[in-house]
Amino acid sequence: MTDPALEAAKADARLMMRAERAALEPGDSSLKLIENFPLELARLSPVAGYWPVGGEIDGRPLLAALAKAGRTIALPRMESRAGPARFLAWRGSEALTADAFGVPSPPSTGADLSPRLLLVPLLAFDRAGGRLGQGGGHYDRIISLYRAHGCIAAGLAYAEQEMDAVPTGPHDAHLDWVITPKEAIQCARGEGLRGRSA
């Protein structure tokens, strides 16, 4: 059962944060993510990233740096709009094809991977690990599924996407870390294996 007040608060926050993100100039933000990326996360592999859409911060240079350091990289593929997502190996040179949402993804014939680190897109975050996504709940389900296997969830965002408190409910998965062009935040309420290295 949904909470109408919570859903209204999320809708208002999404409207505000989409406008905030649209006004941002990316500049060298993608490179700053690499500078701020914690060593303990950089040791984990496989790493699941995402293909940026709709103004999401571009984590592809970070994925390239992790691949260069010997980490195995995966990207999600949604075979249907209902999910679930598959994480498929990606070496950066293979041609991508559109998934059920039209997002560039590795072909469905690729090797399935179980990530130890999930790099997650978002609209807004708070320092307790609250995350506001697009509203489909896909990443909430993904984080919950892989967290059960010891995976760590790290959001990638612009610093301007921070809120004092993201409106969240009982089914919203929290982040363990948020990496911005200004800092790496180890979240107070993250539920994964914070501080664990490979």
N, C-alpha and C positions, 0 to 999 in steps of 0.2 A: 504494500500500500504506500502510495506516495504522499509526502507531506506538502500540501499546496503552498504553505508559507516558505518552506525551504526551496521549492522549485521556483517560486517567484524571486527569491533572493538570488538564486543562481542565474536566472535569466537576466536580472538587472546587472549583476556582476559581469556576465558575458558581454552584454551590450557595452558597458563601460570599458572593459579591458580590450575588447576588439578595437574600439576607437583609439585607446591608448597605444596599442601595438601598431596600428596602422600609421600613427604619427611618428613612429621611431625611424631614425636613419640608421641602417645596419652598420655602416662604416667598417671597422676592423673587428667587430664583435665576434665573428667566428674564430678568428685567431686568438682573441683574448680567452675564449673558452679553453683552448689548449694550454695557455699559460696558467690558468687557474685550476686545471684538472688535477685532483688529488692522486698522489702516487699509489695509494692503496687501492684506488679504483682502476688505475691504469694497469695494474697487475692482473686484473681479472680477464678471463676469456672462456667462452665466446662473449662478444659484446653485440647486443642488438641495438641498432640505431633506427633512424626513420628518415624518410625523404621529406624535406620541408615543403609545406603547402600553406597558402593563406597567411603569409607573414610570419610563420614560425621561424625562430632563430635557426640558422643553418649549421647543423652539427657535422656536415660532411667533411670539412677539413680536420676535425677532431677524429672522425672515423679513419681518415687516411693516415693520420699520425699514429693512431693505435695499430693499424694494419702494418705500417712500416716498422713498428716496434715488435711485430710478430704475433699480434692478437688476431684471432679469427673474428671476422665481422659478418653480421647477419642483418637483413632488412625484413620487415614484415610484409606479408602478402595476405590480403583478405580475399578468399575465394568467393565469399558471398557477403552481402551487407549485414547478415546476422552473425557472421564470424563462425568459428574463432579464427584468429590470425595464426598463420604459420610463419616461423622465422627461418629464412632460407639463406644459406651461405652466399656471400657477395664479396668478390675480390676487387671491385671497383672498375673492372674493364668489361664485364659482361653487359650485354644489352639488356635493358629493363623493359618490361611490358606493363600495361595498365592493369591494376587489380579491380575488384568489384566497385571501388570508389573512384577509379580513374587515377590512382596514385602510382607512379612508377615503382615497380617491384621486380625482384628476381623472378624468372620464369618458374612456373609451378613444378617443373622437373628438377629443380635444384635440391640440394641436400638439406634436410631439416636439421636444425640445431636447437639445443636447449640452452639459452643464454644464462650466464652467471651475473651479467650486468645489463640492465635495461636502461637505455637513454630515452627519455620520455618527453614528447612535446607537451605544451600546456598553454593555457590562456592566462592563468594567474596562479601564484603560489603564496604560501606563508611559511614562516620559520618553524612551524610545528609540523611541516610536511604536507599540509593541506594543498590539494591540487584541483584547479578548475580546468576541465577539458571542454571539448566541443559539445558535450551533452549526450553522446551516444552510449557512454559507459564502456566502450571497447577497452580502453587502457585500464580501467578499474578491474575488469575481468582478467586482462592479461597479467597485470601486476599480482593480483591475488593468486592466479594459477601458478606463475613461476616463483613467487615468493615461497610457496609451499615446498619448493625444491632448493631453497637457499639463495635465490636470486636477489640482488640489490637493485632498487629502482632509484635512478637519478634523473631529475628533471633538468632540461636545458632551457634557459630563459634569459630574456633581457632583465636587468636589475629593475627596470621600471614596471615590470609585471608583478612585483611584490604587492600583496595586500596585508593589512594588519591581521585579518582573519578571513580565510576563504570559507564560504558557506559549504559545509559538508554534512553528509548523512552517514548512516551506519554501513552503507554499501560502497562508500567512496574509499578507494585505496589511497593510503598516504605514501609520500615519498620518503626515502632515507636520506637523500642529498638533493640539493639544487645547485647547479653550476651556472653562474652568470659571467658576463665579461668583467665584472668587478670583484667577484669572490666565489669561494666554494662554501656552501652552507651545509653543515651536518645537522639534519633536522631533529628537533626535540622529540618528535613523536614517530619518526620513521620506524617501520616494523621489521626491517630486514636485518642482515648481519652486519650492522654498522661497525666499521673499524677492522673488519676481517680482511686479510690480504690472501693472495693465492699461495 
